[in-house]
Amino acid sequence: MQKLRIRDLLTSFGLFLFFTFTVSAQTSPENFPSVRIRNFGQMDERFFRGAQPLPDDFQTLKDLGVQTVIDLRNDPTDYEKTAVEALGMKYVNIPMSGWRYPKQKYIDQFLSLMADAGTGTVYVHCKAGIHRTGIAGAVYRFTKYGWDYDRAYREMKNYNFSSGLVHGRLKNFVEDYAEKMKADQAKIAAAPKAATAAAQ
């Protein structure tokens, strides 16, 4: 009987942690009490992320200093572009699939925007702010901060990323991109040694 009680307590505690973790990733951080966008978060001083905003949410984003809204949906809403531009922000649509392996041209377009100081502070989103947005966040972490795959994937999971049968190709892309970054860094590190050896 005592073992059953302990097991029940552990199960209840585990469920409590699960729901606490899930809700914390989907609701606005304490620093942004006015934000009502699902799965909202801040990557750094110029990168906000989350789910599809409703029409009334764009004023909140503008108030946070957002200058460019990057929409990763391949089925954008009919109201977003008009709502964003009416507030003086820039709207960019990068039509990524929610389940296919991402096209490199879309990744390059995203990174080019992030590398351009003129883009300013951004809000990046897809439909749920989980998978396509998770990929964008991971690629940003790899290129700007030099994160490894494990660290980037942990952050993706914090925003409820799950691969499964539908989104497995998206996880594969992140794994492949991390390996490519690692290989490129190894080549760069090896180049001075090769040049020194050739000169001797």
Rosetta blueprint (number, residue, H / E / L):
1 M L
2 Q H
3 K H
4 L H
5 R H
6 I H
7 R H
8 D H
9 L H
10 L H
11 T H
12 S H
13 F H
14 G H
15 L H
16 F H
17 L H
18 F H
19 F H
20 T H
21 F H
22 T H
23 V H
24 S H
25 A H
26 Q H
27 T L
28 S L
29 P L
30 E L
31 N L
32 F L
33 P L
34 S L
35 V L
36 R L
37 I L
38 R L
39 N L
40 F L
41 G E
42 Q E
43 M E
44 D E
45 E L
46 R L
47 F E
48 F E
49 R E
50 G E
51 A L
52 Q L
53 P L
54 L L
55 P L
56 D L
57 D H
58 F H
59 Q H
60 T H
61 L H
62 K H
63 D H
64 L L
65 G L
66 V L
67 Q L
68 T E
69 V E
70 I E
71 D E
72 L E
73 R E
74 N L
75 D L
76 P L
77 T L
78 D L
79 Y L
80 E H
81 K H
82 T H
83 A H
84 V H
85 E H
86 A H
87 L L
88 G L
89 M L
90 K E
91 Y E
92 V E
93 N E
94 I E
95 P E
96 M E
97 S L
98 G L
99 W L
100 R L
101 Y L
102 P L
103 K L
104 Q H
105 K H
106 Y H
107 I H
108 D H
109 Q H
110 F H
111 L H
112 S H
113 L H
114 M H
115 A H
116 D L
117 A H
118 G H
119 T H
120 G L
121 T L
122 V E
123 Y E
124 V E
125 H E
126 C L
127 K L
128 A L
129 G L
130 I L
131 H H
132 R H
133 T H
134 G H
135 I H
136 A H
137 G H
138 A H
139 V H
140 Y H
141 R H
142 F H
143 T H
144 K H
145 Y H
146 G L
147 W L
148 D L
149 Y H
150 D H
151 R H
152 A H
153 Y H
154 R H
155 E H
156 M H
157 K H
158 N H
159 Y L
160 N L
161 F L
162 S L
163 S L
164 G L
165 L L
166 V L
167 H L
168 G H
169 R H
170 L H
171 K H
172 N H
173 F H
174 V H
175 E H
176 D H
177 Y H
178 A H
179 E H
180 K H
181 M H
182 K H
183 A H
184 D H
185 Q H
186 A H
187 K H
188 I H
189 A H
190 A H
191 A H
192 P H
193 K H
194 A H
195 A H
196 T H
197 A H
198 A H
199 A H
200 Q L
